[in-house]
Amino acid sequence: MTIKLQWGLNPVPENACAAWGARAILENQVLDLLSNRQDFAAPEIPESEKKIFINWINNTALPKLRKHIVDQSWNNDSEEVFEFHDGVFHTLASCKKSYGYCYILCWQEKS
């Protein structure tokens, strides 16, 4: 089953069993996530695995992205793509020269 998200970077890789995307605001190297600009889909995994994925996003992926934004002096006009791979978990993020947003995609690959 192909996962499609309303927010974040698309497309979601075909090997994903869970995905989370967001269009965050990036201003002065501060990433601000808005609840109505996020999307999550995990149609094929149990609730316990969803919790592991969500915890990984909040406690690993987003802190790594925030650190990268500061360390690399990202501005919202950047074209750079942040990539982070951690076993079956992955993150991509880019401002795509949007002058205000950072598009994020996290996914868990099928095992």
Secondary structure, 3 states (H helix, E strand, C coil): CCCCCCCCCCCCCCCEEEEEEEEEEEECCEEECCHHHEEEECCCCCHHHHHHHHHHHHHHHHHHHHHHHHHCCCCCCCCCEEEEEECCEEEEEECCCCCCEEEEEEEEECC
